[in-house]
Structures are given as structure tokens and as C-alpha cells.
Amino acid sequence: MGFRVTVFGSSRLTEAESGYEEARRLGRLLAQAGYAVCSGGYSGAMAAVSRGAAEAGGAAIGITVDPWANRLRVNPWLTEEIGTPDLFDRLRRLMEADAYVALPGGPGTLGEVALAWNLFQTESISPRPLVLVGRQWRTLVRCMEAGLRIEPRDLAFLQFTETVDGVLPLLPARPDARSKKAASP
């Protein structure tokens, strides 16, 4: 499947909001760079990033929750849906990525970011890029630093960028991309 980037973001984002086009652009940029794009598979930012990836001819993987099928619809842009029995398995599967990108969102997005961050901190998984897109993430982390015990080594796991255009330079080069560069004169 190649390198997989899991994207977190609001399920409530609408097509009328500028954030939708930004998420769609992110999906397109990731797919064009050869990454498989993974999300929670439902609406909002998840649909937008999946749409961008699919429109660029890339993989758009959705990790969904089987019991939610009677109340939530998967987005039509997925090229692959992976159903899970519950939210906890869904979160585990979302963490099976080579990098994470968080767009603006709500409590669910915050929970996903916190889970990835804590998995690094506890050495439960090896560190990999955790890119937070938008200035609200810096504000949130500053608030957390003021009220929680967060060490400088914890902050080192986070990377920030203001826009989706800053994401790709923060991601690892794909192994096949490195070998192509090495082969070129």
C-alpha cells in the first residue's frame, strides 16, 4: 500500500467553508506525492481529503465503525473502506500510519491528536510526523502548556504549519521516491 498518511479533521465541515477546499487540496497534494490518504471515512474534512486524493488518482482509505452504519454514511470518495467493530478498533487502525496530519476540528480530532501524541510519549509506537495545520493548534498547545504538565521533549513530537502547503516538507520521503532520486544523474 505504500506510505500512509492519516488525516484528522472535523466531520462538521461543509463544502461552503474554505476549510473544505483546503482539506481537498491536502488530499490532492498527498496523493500526487504518492501517499495513500487515510481518514475516518465519513463527512466534512474526511470527505474533502478523500475527494482530493481520489480526484488525483490516489488511494483514499476510510476507517469506519460498523455499528454506526445505520446513522452515518461513508463518504463517496473512498477507494477502500475498512470497517471496524467499535471506536477503539477504529482509533487503533487510524494510528497504523507513517504520518499524521491534523486539520481544524472538534473533540474527536483533539482526541485523535492526543492519542497519537501520547503513543509517542509512552513509546508505544515509534515517533513519526504529527503535523498540526493552522494557528489554532499553536494556541491550544500553549493553553495546554499553561494548565498541564507538558515537557519540552513532549513538544518535540509536534510539528506546526499554518497551511496545507507546509505539510509535504514535514513528511518523510517515500522509500521509492528516494531510490528514484538516487538513480537520477
Phi, psi and omega in degrees: 000344180082190180290135182243133176245121176270130180248127176256147177178172186295135174280348184265359179295133180255161179298338181282346182270146181298330179298333179295311180295327176295316179295320178297318178297319178301313178302318179295313181299317180296314180296317180296331178276358175094010178273145168279135182258128181240143176210183177288350171086000183256220188271187175067227181299327179297318178291319182296314181292323177295319180298313179300318180294313182296318179296333178271004179084016181260178178277134176234100185261132177244127177259109186247174180245116185307313181294347179276355186300332181282349180234343179234142178257138174289153181283150186284358185268356182293138172264344177207133174247132175245107180278141178236157183285339182200172182299322183294320176292324177300313180298318178301316181291324177297330181283349179278068184221166178270345178196161179230143175230128179247120172270173176302144181196199181242210182301323179296315178297316178300318179298320180293317177298314181298322179296310179302313181301315181290326176297323175293311185300322182269005181058032176282332171222157179289144179299145176210169183303134171232097188259123180255119187259121176113150185291338180297332179293319177298318179299314180298315181295322176298319177297319179295320178299323182288330186249348183236169177270100180236122183269158176305324179295330176292319181294333181296342178282345184260142173235143184238145171213148182284327185225168178295338178295338180272000185286308187305317179297343181266356181264155178291148174291141177290143181305318180291332177290321179296318182292326177294319179295319181294328181282337182280144183292000000 
